[in-house]
Amino acid sequence: MVIGPIVLILAAVPMLCGQLSPRGPLGPGPDAADMSDDDWYRTNRIAGGAFLAGGLIWLGAALLLPGRFDTLQQERETIGFIGTTAVAVAMVVSVLYVEGASEQW
């Protein structure tokens, strides 16, 4: 149950550190040709922070919740729900920032 959040946390680290180049395979592509390099790195820092927070919440749930439910199915569903919600909120924050719905964070 901890592999998913660990992968999410590890994926967020290069985003936070500015290691994803806008010219690389994960760059904005031709649809966002007007995005400056500064905007690209700022967007990646915001998204990386959101994914790091989501991964830490999911990891916390995966480590703290086992053994607190009546059945294994309830445990897995609850941890899965918390993980899915954390990732979904991180995605919404990322998309809202990229699309410009929020000028300042």
Secondary structure, 3 states (H helix, E strand, C coil): CCHHHHHHHHHHHHHHCCCCCCCCCCCCCHHHCCCCHHHHHHHHHHHHHHHHHHHHHHHHHHHHCCCCCCCHHHHHHHHHHHHHHHHHHHHHHHHHHHHCCCCCC
